[in-house]
Amino acid sequence: MTASLTWGILGAARIARALIPAIRADGGEVTVLGTREPHSERVQAFAREWGIGRVGTYADVIASDVGAIYNPLPNDAHRPWTEAALRAGKHALTEKPLTLNAGEAQTLADTAAETGRVLLEAFAYRFQPHVARLREIVVSDELGEVRAFRGAFGFPLTNPDDFRWEAEMGGGALYDVGCYPVSLARLLLGEPRAVTAQARWTPGGVDLGLSGTLDFGGTLASIDCAFDWGPAPTQRLTVVGTQGSLELDGAFESHNGAPLTLRVRTKAGERREAFALHNGYAAMVAHFGRVVRGEEEARFPPQDAVRQARVLDALFAAAREGRTVTVG
């Protein structure tokens, strides 16, 4: 029997509430929690709620005997603590964005290769059935040649103390939600050649909203993201081809609480395809476990995260400098 994977979690972030059940569904267990304030009542209550026996610092998690870590810390803490985990012999599942630039992402990819550890950028939406179906439709040429991709993801961020308002911590709409339509555009269309972008900046230098265009050759992809859209979150996808189009609300859901409906229009008419509730977090963790156990190849190896970071770097440069930026 294959031994179950033991996990350590860095931080008591809200997203961990989605990952702990996913880890357990894969037969694993979270045995240690690391936080900045391990003795605080909030942290202790979190550990009690989830039955985590050991609570310590981030360094304690790295020094522990767990096989893998989940890193949902603020964005600026992704690279250093993930690198420390890899070098300590742990596999690493790290929240998006993996790092704050492509150079850091390449460092982590190189470290994973050097240590022989599994490293995955935690885009759980990619493991949803509707994403596989989107790829199937686009690849099948049912829509003809794709000419336009439009992806939008935004919500009202109302907490003034949230780290996402802090530039030095990797805040901003592109890192937080704009990365999703960028990721999906790459998943469906390949790698863009160049980008343009404009942004609305806070006084502290954080992108409150950003809109960009990715040039895929014969296809242009537009992405929009923001922290001041309301009253509810917006997730919308449109793909237009020479022979048809598709639309999907909730395209970036990682664990949809309601069925999703894909609308496809072609010369044959219009149809709707429904997708039942599905837990992308559980599917992602299960895939991660199979890769760790050598049962399958990684669907999204670390170099994919490097390519994603290159596009984000180019979008930021284009927004700041007001020019077209080649994706290097």
C-alpha positions in Angstrom: 0.0 0.0 0.0 1.3 3.5 -0.9 2.0 5.6 2.2 -0.3 8.6 2.6 1.3 12.0 2.2 1.7 14.2 5.3 1.4 17.9 4.9 2.4 21.2 6.6 0.5 24.4 5.9 2.1 27.8 6.1 -0.3 30.3 7.6 -4.0 30.0 8.6 -5.3 31.6 5.5 -9.0 31.3 4.6 -8.1 29.3 1.4 -6.6 26.6 3.7 -10.2 25.7 4.6 -10.6 24.5 1.0 -7.3 22.6 0.9 -7.5 20.7 4.1 -10.6 18.7 3.1 -9.0 18.1 -0.3 -5.8 16.8 1.3 -7.9 14.4 3.4 -9.9 13.3 0.4 -6.7 12.2 -1.2 -5.8 10.1 1.9 -3.3 12.7 3.3 -3.2 14.5 6.5 -2.1 18.0 7.7 0.1 17.3 10.7 1.7 20.7 11.3 0.6 24.4 10.9 3.1 27.2 10.8 2.2 30.9 11.4 3.7 34.2 12.4 1.9 34.0 15.8 1.6 30.3 16.7 0.3 31.1 20.2 -2.5 33.5 19.2 -6.0 32.3 20.1 -7.1 32.6 16.4 -4.3 30.2 15.3 -4.9 27.8 18.1 -8.7 27.8 17.4 -7.9 27.1 13.7 -5.7 24.2 14.7 -8.3 22.8 17.0 -11.1 23.2 14.4 -9.1 21.1 11.9 -7.5 18.7 14.2 -3.9 19.8 13.5 -1.7 18.5 16.3 1.4 20.7 15.9 1.5 24.4 15.7 4.7 26.4 15.2 6.5 28.9 13.0 7.0 28.7 9.3 10.5 27.5 10.0 9.1 24.7 12.2 7.1 23.5 9.3 10.2 23.5 7.0 12.1 21.6 9.7 9.4 19.0 10.3 9.1 15.5 8.8 6.1 16.3 6.5 6.3 15.2 2.9 4.7 18.3 1.3 3.8 21.9 2.2 1.0 24.1 1.0 2.0 27.8 0.8 -0.9 30.3 0.7 1.1 33.1 2.3 1.0 36.7 0.9 2.5 36.8 -2.6 5.9 38.1 -1.6 6.4 35.1 0.7 5.8 32.5 -2.0 9.3 32.3 -3.4 11.4 32.3 -0.2 9.4 29.8 1.8 8.7 27.5 -1.2 12.4 27.4 -2.0 13.2 26.6 1.7 10.7 23.8 1.6 12.1 22.3 -1.6 15.6 22.5 -0.3 14.4 20.7 2.9 13.2 17.8 0.7 9.5 18.7 0.7 7.1 18.8 -2.3 5.4 22.2 -2.7 2.0 23.3 -3.7 2.1 27.1 -3.8 -0.7 29.5 -4.4 -0.8 31.7 -7.5 1.1 33.7 -8.5 3.9 31.3 -7.8 6.4 34.3 -7.5 6.5 38.0 -8.2 8.5 37.7 -11.5 9.8 35.3 -14.0 13.3 35.3 -12.6 12.0 34.1 -9.2 9.8 31.5 -10.9 12.8 30.1 -12.8 14.7 29.9 -9.5 12.0 27.8 -8.0 11.8 25.6 -11.2 15.5 25.1 -11.1 15.4 24.2 -7.3 12.6 21.7 -7.9 14.6 20.0 -10.7 17.8 20.0 -8.5 16.0 18.5 -5.5 13.8 16.2 -7.4 10.7 17.6 -5.6 7.3 18.2 -7.1 6.3 21.9 -7.5 2.9 23.1 -8.6 1.3 26.5 -8.9 -2.1 26.2 -7.3 -4.5 27.2 -10.0 -7.3 24.8 -8.9 -9.7 26.0 -11.6 -7.6 24.2 -14.2 -8.8 20.9 -12.8 -12.4 21.7 -13.3 -14.4 19.7 -15.9 -15.5 22.8 -17.7 -11.9 23.8 -18.4 -11.2 20.4 -20.1 -14.4 20.9 -22.1 -13.3 24.4 -23.2 -10.0 23.0 -24.4 -11.8 20.2 -26.3 -14.1 22.6 -28.1 -11.3 25.0 -29.1 -9.0 22.3 -30.3 -11.8 20.6 -32.2 -12.1 23.6 -34.5 -15.8 23.7 -33.9 -15.5 27.4 -33.5 -13.3 27.7 -36.6 -10.1 29.7 -36.1 -10.3 31.6 -32.8 -10.1 35.3 -33.4 -10.9 36.8 -30.0 -10.7 35.7 -26.3 -12.2 37.9 -23.6 -11.7 37.0 -19.9 -12.8 39.2 -17.0 -12.4 38.5 -13.3 -13.0 41.1 -10.6 -14.7 41.7 -7.2 -15.1 44.4 -4.6 -12.1 44.3 -2.2 -13.4 46.3 0.7 -11.0 45.4 3.6 -8.5 48.3 3.8 -6.0 46.1 5.8 -5.8 43.4 3.2 -2.3 42.6 2.0 -3.5 42.9 -1.6 -3.4 46.7 -1.2 0.3 46.6 -0.4 2.7 46.8 -3.4 5.7 45.4 -1.5 3.7 42.3 -0.6 2.7 41.6 -4.2 -0.7 43.1 -4.1 -2.8 44.2 -7.0 -5.6 42.9 -9.2 -3.4 41.3 -11.9 -1.6 39.1 -9.4 -4.8 38.2 -7.6 -7.5 37.7 -10.2 -6.2 38.9 -13.6 -3.8 35.9 -13.6 -6.7 33.6 -14.1 -7.8 34.9 -17.5 -4.1 35.1 -18.5 -3.7 31.5 -17.5 -6.8 30.3 -19.3 -5.8 32.2 -22.5 -2.5 30.4 -22.4 -4.2 27.1 -21.8 -6.5 27.5 -24.8 -4.3 29.5 -27.2 -0.6 28.8 -26.4 1.9 31.5 -25.6 1.4 35.2 -26.6 4.0 37.0 -28.6 3.4 40.5 -27.2 1.1 42.4 -24.9 -0.3 45.9 -24.3 -2.0 47.1 -21.1 -3.4 50.0 -19.1 -4.0 50.2 -15.4 -5.6 52.3 -12.7 -3.1 52.7 -9.9 -3.7 53.4 -6.2 -1.5 56.1 -4.6 0.5 53.2 -3.1 1.3 51.8 -6.6 -1.0 48.9 -6.7 -3.1 48.1 -9.8 -6.7 48.7 -8.7 -7.8 47.6 -12.2 -5.9 46.5 -15.2 -6.9 45.7 -18.8 -4.6 44.1 -21.3 -4.4 42.6 -24.8 -2.3 39.5 -25.5 -1.3 39.0 -29.1 -1.3 35.3 -30.1 -0.7 35.9 -33.8 -4.1 35.5 -35.5 -5.9 35.8 -32.1 -6.2 38.7 -29.8 -7.0 38.0 -26.1 -8.3 40.7 -23.8 -8.2 40.4 -20.1 -9.8 42.7 -17.5 -9.4 42.6 -13.7 -10.2 44.9 -10.8 -10.8 45.2 -7.1 -13.7 47.7 -7.4 -16.3 45.8 -9.5 -19.6 45.1 -7.8 -21.8 44.4 -6.2 -20.8 40.8 -6.6 -17.7 39.1 -8.1 -17.6 38.9 -11.9 -16.1 35.9 -13.8 -16.8 35.9 -17.5 -15.3 34.2 -20.6 -16.1 34.7 -24.3 -14.3 33.0 -27.1 -15.1 34.0 -30.7 -14.0 32.1 -33.8 -14.7 32.3 -37.5 -17.4 29.6 -37.2 -18.9 30.2 -33.8 -18.5 31.4 -30.3 -18.9 30.4 -26.7 -19.7 32.1 -23.4 -19.3 31.0 -19.8 -19.9 32.8 -16.5 -18.0 31.4 -13.5 -15.2 30.3 -15.8 -12.5 30.6 -13.1 -14.4 28.8 -10.3 -12.3 26.4 -8.4 -15.2 24.9 -6.5 -18.4 25.9 -8.0 -21.3 26.1 -5.5 -23.9 26.1 -8.3 -24.0 24.4 -11.8 -22.2 26.2 -14.6 -23.7 26.7 -18.0 -21.6 26.9 -21.2 -23.4 28.5 -24.2 -22.1 27.5 -27.6 -23.3 29.1 -30.9 -22.3 27.7 -34.3 -23.9 27.4 -37.7 -25.7 24.3 -36.4 -27.5 26.5 -33.8 -27.2 27.2 -30.1 -26.7 24.7 -27.4 -26.1 24.7 -23.6 -23.9 22.4 -21.7 -24.3 22.1 -17.9 -21.5 21.3 -15.4 -22.5 20.0 -12.0 -20.9 21.0 -8.8 -17.3 20.0 -8.7 -14.3 20.5 -6.3 -11.3 21.6 -8.3 -9.2 21.8 -5.1 -9.7 18.1 -4.5 -8.9 17.2 -8.1 -5.7 19.4 -8.0 -4.5 17.8 -4.7 -5.3 14.3 -6.0 -3.2 15.0 -9.2 -0.4 16.4 -7.0 -0.4 13.2 -5.0 -0.3 11.0 -8.0 2.7 13.0 -9.4 4.5 12.7 -6.0 3.9 8.9 -6.1 5.1 8.7 -9.6 1.8 7.5 -10.9 1.5 10.2 -13.6 3.3 13.1 -15.2 2.7 16.6 -14.0 0.1 18.3 -16.2 1.5 21.7 -15.3 5.3 21.4 -14.6 7.2 24.3 -13.0 8.2 25.7 -16.4 4.5 26.5 -17.1 4.6 28.8 -14.1 7.7 30.5 -15.5 5.9 31.1 -18.8 2.9 32.5 -16.9 5.2 34.8 -14.9 6.7 36.1 -18.1 3.3 37.2 -19.4 2.5 38.9 -16.1 5.8 40.7 -16.1 5.1 41.9 -19.7 1.6 43.2 -18.8 3.0 45.2 -15.8 5.7 46.7 -18.0 3.3 47.6 -20.7 0.9 49.2 -18.2 3.7 51.2 -16.5 5.5 52.2 -19.7 2.6 52.7 -22.2 4.1 50.5 -24.9 3.8 47.1 -26.5 6.0 44.6 -24.7 7.4 41.4 -26.3 6.9 38.4 -24.1 10.4 37.0 -23.4 
